[in-house]
């Protein structure tokens, strides 16, 4: 009989591309993962992995087994959720992956609320902007607080359930007193010194798309994905930044945040979980806390604009 844990390891190795990367993800030694893959190979009687340069790839048999493994692991997840629903109680642990820009205004209030309503639940929070939904499909996290910019197509993987939380506009951030109080037309930024995220990022792509619609190509004087650095440069009067509203601390002195008047740049913040026919009380509690925090953020106090 096939071992479910080995099937999970096979899926992780396939996704990570190497035994070493899979071992790091699973908090195991590379030797332990290699031994389990060898045992799985003996179980099925055929090679499942082959060398591919510095990585490994699935053989044809490995691809076939992985297709079945995905269905088997989904059924196991379904069974666990069904049993949890019968118990009707929130569990003891959960793992949340969240974007750095959401920590102050959504994640921290949500975790505070969870601590009050479900004190037995310990949430491990991974602050990352890298491939959160893949981590969810691999079972490395239970809930993702992610983003999708509105001009991009929906690329949600199969088997993932998405709960919209908040439309989060980018605001024009400048040093206090250096910007007009009314909304800013995006085309006015063509002559500004700009600090922008790298063009390969989702946010960078969204800004480029909107600026092209406004009739110009932005030239970045500073390039960084670090929102704190962007706001520091704006506060110093060195650059104009375009920053998501949730990432702006209303108590921050010395900056002015104004909406974009003509070509709004919006990101959808969402909570994502693995889809099951029966809701898992633990992940449902985390999503509910995120929704509550997002709802309270919809009418934030921002620096004067």
SEGU-318785 format. One line per field, with one value per residue (C-alpha): x, y, z; residue in one letter. Coordinates in nm, 2 decimals, m for minus. Each point is the difference from the previous one (the first is absolute). Layout:
! SEGU-318785
x c(X  ...)
y c(Y  ...)
z c(Z  ...)
aa c(A  ...)
//
This chain:
! SEGU-318785
x c(0.00  0.13  0.10  m0.18  0.30  0.22  m0.25  0.01  0.38  m0.01  m0.23  0.23  0.31  m0.17  m0.11  0.34  0.21  0.25  0.04  0.18  m0.26  m0.28  0.18  0.04  m0.37  m0.10  0.24  0.18  0.35  0.07  0.10  m0.34  m0.19  0.23  m0.06  m0.38  0.02  0.20  m0.26  m0.28  0.20  0.02  m0.38  m0.09  0.29  0.10  0.21  m0.20  0.28  0.28  0.30  m0.06  0.31  0.03  m0.37  m0.21  m0.31  m0.28  0.02  m0.31  m0.09  0.06  m0.24  m0.27  0.05  m0.01  m0.34  m0.14  0.19  m0.17  m0.34  0.09  0.14  m0.31  m0.21  0.20  m0.04  m0.37  m0.02  0.19  m0.23  m0.31  0.12  0.09  m0.35  m0.16  0.21  m0.11  0.29  0.29  0.33  0.33  0.22  m0.02  0.25  m0.07  0.21  m0.04  0.14  0.23  m0.22  m0.30  0.15  m0.07  m0.35  m0.15  0.21  0.08  m0.36  m0.12  0.25  m0.10  m0.36  0.07  0.19  m0.31  m0.26  0.21  0.28  0.08  0.10  0.36  0.06  0.34  0.03  0.24  0.06  0.09  m0.08  0.11  m0.23  m0.24  m0.27  0.25  0.08  m0.37  m0.04  0.30  m0.15  0.28  m0.25  m0.37  m0.11  0.15  m0.06  0.09  m0.06  m0.10  0.01  m0.32  0.16  0.14  m0.19  m0.10  0.26  m0.13  0.12  m0.26  m0.12  0.05  m0.30  0.04  m0.19  0.03  0.09  0.06  0.06  0.32  0.09  0.35  0.04  0.24  0.24  0.21  0.15  m0.26  m0.06  0.15  m0.32  m0.34  m0.28  m0.22  0.03  0.30  m0.03  0.24  0.14  0.12  0.26  0.18  0.22  0.06  0.30  m0.16  0.08  m0.15  0.00  0.20  m0.19  0.00  m0.22  m0.38  m0.01  0.26  m0.19  m0.33  0.17  0.15  m0.34  m0.18  0.26  m0.01  m0.37  0.06  0.23  0.35  0.27  0.12  0.37  0.10  0.28  m0.01  m0.10  m0.10  m0.28  0.05  m0.30  0.16  0.29  m0.24  m0.17  0.33  0.11  m0.34  0.01  0.35  m0.13  0.22  m0.27  m0.37  m0.12  m0.30  m0.09  m0.30  m0.23  0.02  0.38  m0.02  0.00  m0.23  0.21  0.31  0.10  0.13  m0.17  m0.31  m0.21  m0.23  m0.22  0.05  m0.26  m0.01  0.16  m0.04  0.23  m0.18  0.11  m0.25  0.11  m0.14  0.01  0.07  m0.04  0.00  m0.35  m0.19  m0.36  m0.03  0.14  0.28  m0.08  0.36  0.07  m0.35  0.08  0.32  m0.18  m0.28  0.26  0.16  m0.33  m0.09  0.34  m0.05  m0.35  0.12  0.28  m0.24  m0.04  0.35  0.13  0.28  0.25  m0.17  m0.05)
y c(0.00  0.35  0.22  0.33  0.18  m0.12  0.12  0.34  0.00  m0.09  0.29  0.23  m0.12  0.05  0.36  0.10  m0.16  m0.17  m0.23  0.27  0.26  m0.24  m0.10  0.37  0.06  m0.31  0.08  m0.34  m0.10  m0.06  m0.36  m0.06  0.12  m0.20  m0.32  0.05  0.06  m0.32  m0.19  0.14  m0.11  m0.35  0.01  0.06  m0.18  0.27  0.31  0.32  0.26  0.07  0.24  0.32  0.21  0.13  m0.09  m0.31  m0.06  m0.25  m0.30  m0.10  m0.24  0.28  0.24  m0.27  m0.07  0.37  0.04  m0.27  0.14  0.34  m0.17  m0.22  0.30  0.20  m0.28  m0.02  0.38  m0.04  m0.27  0.21  0.29  m0.22  m0.14  0.35  0.12  m0.28  0.10  0.35  0.16  0.22  m0.19  0.08  0.11  0.17  0.15  0.33  0.14  0.38  0.28  0.24  0.30  m0.15  m0.07  0.33  0.07  m0.35  m0.29  0.15  0.09  m0.34  m0.19  0.22  m0.09  m0.37  0.01  0.14  m0.23  m0.32  0.01  m0.36  0.07  0.07  0.16  m0.02  0.30  m0.01  0.35  m0.05  0.13  m0.31  m0.27  m0.01  m0.19  m0.27  m0.04  m0.05  m0.27  m0.18  0.00  0.22  0.26  m0.01  0.35  0.26  0.37  0.09  0.26  0.02  0.33  0.06  0.03  m0.35  m0.32  m0.22  m0.28  m0.17  m0.37  m0.27  m0.12  0.34  0.19  0.38  0.24  0.37  0.23  0.35  0.21  0.18  0.31  0.13  0.35  0.28  0.05  0.32  0.21  0.19  0.34  m0.09  m0.12  0.16  m0.11  m0.13  m0.33  m0.03  m0.08  m0.28  0.18  0.28  m0.25  m0.01  0.28  m0.12  m0.18  m0.34  m0.29  m0.31  m0.38  m0.21  m0.03  m0.38  0.01  0.00  0.35  0.12  m0.14  0.15  0.35  m0.03  m0.11  0.29  0.25  m0.12  0.04  0.36  0.06  m0.02  m0.25  0.07  0.04  m0.12  0.19  m0.25  m0.37  m0.20  m0.23  0.11  0.22  0.14  0.12  0.14  0.21  0.11  0.14  0.17  0.15  0.14  0.17  m0.21  m0.19  m0.06  m0.35  m0.21  m0.20  m0.22  0.16  m0.29  0.05  0.36  0.06  0.30  0.10  0.05  0.36  0.20  m0.17  0.08  m0.28  0.10  m0.22  m0.04  0.19  m0.14  m0.35  m0.17  m0.29  m0.26  m0.32  m0.25  m0.14  m0.35  m0.29  m0.34  m0.35  m0.35  m0.08  m0.27  m0.09  0.05  0.31  m0.05  0.19  0.10  0.15  0.15  0.18  0.15  0.12  0.15  0.19  0.13  0.11  0.18  0.19  0.09  0.12  0.23  0.13  0.11  0.35  0.07  0.33  0.11  0.28  0.33  0.01)
z c(0.00  m0.09  0.29  0.00  0.15  m0.28  m0.25  0.16  m0.01  m0.37  m0.07  0.20  m0.18  m0.34  0.10  0.15  m0.27  0.23  0.30  0.19  m0.06  0.09  0.32  0.10  m0.06  0.20  0.28  m0.06  m0.10  m0.36  0.09  0.16  m0.31  m0.23  0.21  m0.03  m0.37  m0.04  0.21  m0.22  m0.31  0.15  0.07  m0.36  m0.16  m0.24  0.00  0.08  m0.01  m0.24  0.01  m0.19  0.02  0.36  0.06  m0.03  m0.22  0.00  m0.23  m0.19  0.28  0.25  m0.18  m0.01  0.38  0.08  m0.18  0.23  0.30  m0.04  0.01  0.30  0.20  m0.09  0.14  0.32  0.04  m0.06  0.27  0.25  m0.06  0.03  0.34  0.12  m0.10  0.20  0.30  m0.06  0.19  m0.12  0.02  0.17  m0.29  m0.34  m0.24  m0.18  m0.28  m0.05  m0.20  0.19  m0.10  0.18  0.34  0.18  m0.12  m0.04  0.13  0.34  0.08  m0.13  0.22  0.30  m0.06  m0.04  0.33  0.17  m0.15  m0.04  0.26  m0.05  m0.37  m0.07  m0.35  m0.15  m0.25  m0.29  m0.14  m0.37  m0.34  m0.18  m0.15  0.29  m0.20  m0.09  0.37  0.06  m0.27  0.15  0.35  0.14  0.12  0.09  m0.10  m0.23  0.01  m0.36  m0.27  m0.36  m0.20  m0.19  m0.34  0.03  m0.09  0.29  0.03  0.31  m0.01  m0.01  0.34  0.16  0.15  0.00  0.23  m0.11  0.29  m0.12  m0.31  0.10  m0.22  m0.05  0.13  m0.11  0.29  0.03  0.27  0.19  m0.15  m0.34  m0.16  m0.06  0.23  m0.28  m0.18  m0.24  m0.37  m0.08  m0.31  0.24  0.13  m0.33  0.11  0.36  0.14  0.07  0.23  m0.14  0.07  m0.25  m0.33  0.03  0.31  m0.02  0.15  m0.24  m0.30  0.12  0.03  m0.35  m0.14  0.15  m0.11  m0.35  0.00  0.12  m0.29  0.14  0.10  0.36  0.07  0.34  0.17  0.29  m0.03  0.30  0.11  0.36  0.08  0.31  m0.21  m0.26  0.27  0.15  m0.34  m0.04  0.35  m0.08  m0.31  m0.22  m0.19  m0.05  0.08  m0.09  0.31  0.09  0.24  0.25  0.02  0.11  0.37  0.06  0.30  m0.21  0.00  m0.29  m0.29  m0.20  m0.17  m0.28  m0.22  m0.37  m0.19  m0.35  m0.03  0.34  0.08  0.21  0.15  0.14  0.34  0.05  0.24  m0.16  0.14  m0.15  m0.13  0.19  m0.01  0.37  0.16  0.25  0.32  0.06  m0.35  0.01  0.32  m0.15  m0.31  0.21  0.20  m0.32  m0.13  0.32  m0.01  m0.37  0.06  0.28  m0.23  m0.28  0.15  0.13  0.13  m0.24  0.02  m0.10  m0.38)
aa c(X  X  X  X  X  X  X  X  X  X  X  X  X  X  X  X  X  X  X  X  X  X  X  X  X  X  X  X  X  X  X  X  X  X  X  X  X  X  X  X  X  X  X  X  X  X  X  X  X  X  X  X  X  X  X  X  X  X  X  X  X  X  X  X  X  X  X  X  X  X  X  X  X  X  X  X  X  X  X  X  X  X  X  X  X  X  X  X  X  X  X  X  X  X  X  X  X  X  X  X  X  X  X  X  X  X  X  X  X  X  X  X  X  X  X  X  X  X  X  X  X  X  X  X  X  X  X  X  X  X  X  X  X  X  X  X  X  X  X  X  X  X  X  X  X  X  X  X  X  X  X  X  X  X  X  X  X  X  X  X  X  X  X  X  X  X  X  X  X  X  X  X  X  X  X  X  X  X  X  X  X  X  X  X  X  X  X  X  X  X  X  X  X  X  X  X  X  X  X  X  X  X  X  X  X  X  X  X  X  X  X  X  X  X  X  X  X  X  X  X  X  X  X  X  X  X  X  X  X  X  X  X  X  X  X  X  X  X  X  X  X  X  X  X  X  X  X  X  X  X  X  X  X  X  X  X  X  X  X  X  X  X  X  X  X  X  X  X  X  X  X  X  X  X  X  X  X  X  X  X  X  X  X  X  X  X  X  X  X  X  X  X  X  X  X  X  X  X  X  X  X  X  X  X  X)
//
